């Protein structure tokens, strides 16, 4: 008889960067597990290199690419930059796939990141749309 030993699943908790208080308790809301990771992935993608105080290496150059031509070449560059940024900045994630699709009619990019949380076997997907707004 074989005994299966499982490591307990690690839980991750981050604070919400919106800093909007909870309507009932007045506390700053916390994000747990996949919601915390999704918020972190969004920060990895949207924060430019050098923008985060005390951690000048954090972030990506994705926002700079949003003002290039909205085509498959730019989508490929964004895809590579997202992969680099997540692998370098988010150790809680085992990255499986990054897909960036150019949507030139709307001048935006659809991003899909497929990942595992370290210590978990469940596959998560993070999706967002990037649009130049400046």
C-alpha positions as CSV (number, residue, x, y, z in Angstrom):
1,X,0.0,0.0,0.0
2,X,1.5,3.3,-1.1
3,X,0.9,6.4,1.0
4,X,0.5,9.6,-1.0
5,X,2.1,12.6,0.7
6,X,0.9,16.0,-0.4
7,X,2.4,19.3,0.4
8,X,-0.1,21.8,1.8
9,X,-1.1,24.4,-0.7
10,X,0.5,27.8,-0.1
11,X,-1.8,30.7,0.1
12,X,-0.9,34.2,-1.1
13,X,-2.3,37.5,0.2
14,X,-1.7,41.0,-1.2
15,X,-3.3,44.3,-0.5
16,X,-5.5,45.9,-3.1
17,X,-3.6,48.8,-4.7
18,X,-6.9,50.6,-5.3
19,X,-6.8,51.5,-1.5
20,X,-10.6,51.9,-1.5
21,X,-11.9,50.9,1.9
22,X,-14.3,48.0,2.4
23,X,-17.8,49.5,2.6
24,X,-18.7,47.7,5.9
25,X,-15.4,47.4,7.8
26,X,-13.5,50.4,6.4
27,X,-10.4,48.2,6.1
28,X,-8.2,48.1,2.9
29,X,-9.4,45.0,1.0
30,X,-7.0,42.1,0.6
31,X,-6.6,39.9,-2.5
32,X,-6.1,36.2,-2.0
33,X,-4.5,33.5,-4.1
34,X,-5.4,33.7,-7.8
35,X,-6.8,37.2,-7.5
36,X,-3.6,38.4,-5.8
37,X,-1.5,36.7,-8.6
38,X,-3.7,38.3,-11.3
39,X,-3.2,41.7,-9.8
40,X,0.5,41.1,-9.6
41,X,0.6,40.0,-13.3
42,X,-1.2,43.1,-14.3
43,X,1.4,45.2,-12.4
44,X,4.3,43.3,-14.0
45,X,2.8,44.1,-17.4
46,X,1.7,47.7,-16.9
47,X,4.4,49.2,-14.7
48,X,7.3,50.5,-16.7
49,X,10.9,49.5,-15.8
50,X,12.2,52.0,-13.2
51,X,8.8,53.2,-12.1
52,X,8.6,51.2,-8.9
53,X,10.3,52.8,-6.0
54,X,13.1,50.8,-4.4
55,X,13.0,48.2,-7.1
56,X,14.2,49.8,-10.3
57,X,14.3,46.4,-12.2
58,X,10.6,45.6,-11.7
59,X,8.2,46.0,-14.7
60,X,8.2,45.8,-18.4
61,X,8.4,47.9,-21.6
62,X,5.0,46.8,-22.8
63,X,3.4,50.2,-22.4
64,X,6.1,51.7,-24.7
65,X,5.1,49.2,-27.4
66,X,1.4,50.2,-27.4
67,X,2.3,53.3,-29.5
68,X,3.8,51.2,-32.3
69,X,1.9,49.8,-35.2
70,X,-0.9,47.5,-34.1
71,X,0.2,44.4,-36.0
72,X,1.5,40.8,-35.4
73,X,5.1,42.0,-35.2
74,X,4.4,44.3,-32.3
75,X,2.2,41.6,-30.8
76,X,5.1,39.2,-30.9
77,X,7.4,41.8,-29.2
78,X,4.8,42.4,-26.5
79,X,4.5,38.7,-26.0
80,X,8.2,38.2,-25.5
81,X,8.4,41.2,-23.1
82,X,5.5,39.9,-21.0
83,X,7.1,36.5,-20.7
84,X,10.4,38.1,-19.7
85,X,8.8,40.3,-17.1
86,X,6.7,37.6,-15.5
87,X,9.5,35.1,-15.4
88,X,11.8,37.7,-13.8
89,X,9.4,39.5,-11.5
90,X,6.8,36.9,-10.3
91,X,8.3,33.9,-8.6
92,X,4.9,32.6,-7.4
93,X,3.9,31.7,-11.0
94,X,4.9,28.8,-13.2
95,X,4.3,30.4,-16.6
96,X,2.8,28.0,-19.2
97,X,1.8,30.3,-22.2
98,X,1.5,33.9,-23.2
99,X,-0.6,34.8,-26.2
100,X,-1.0,38.3,-27.6
101,X,-3.4,39.0,-30.4
102,X,-3.3,42.3,-32.3
103,X,-6.7,43.8,-33.0
104,X,-5.9,46.6,-35.5
105,X,-9.5,47.7,-36.1
106,X,-9.8,48.7,-32.4
107,X,-6.1,49.7,-32.0
108,X,-5.6,47.3,-29.1
109,X,-4.0,44.0,-28.1
110,X,-5.7,41.0,-26.4
111,X,-3.4,39.4,-23.9
112,X,-3.9,35.9,-22.4
113,X,-1.5,34.5,-19.8
114,X,-1.9,30.8,-18.8
115,X,-0.1,29.8,-15.6
116,X,0.1,27.6,-12.5
117,X,0.5,29.0,-9.0
118,X,3.6,27.4,-7.6
119,X,2.5,24.4,-5.4
120,X,-0.9,24.1,-7.2
121,X,-1.9,21.9,-10.1
122,X,-4.8,24.1,-11.2
123,X,-4.3,26.0,-14.4
124,X,-5.3,29.7,-14.2
125,X,-5.9,32.2,-17.1
126,X,-5.4,35.9,-16.9
127,X,-6.8,38.0,-19.7
128,X,-6.7,41.7,-20.3
129,X,-6.9,44.2,-23.2
130,X,-4.2,46.8,-23.8
131,X,-5.1,50.1,-25.4
132,X,-2.9,53.2,-25.8
133,X,-4.5,55.9,-23.7
134,X,-2.0,58.8,-23.6
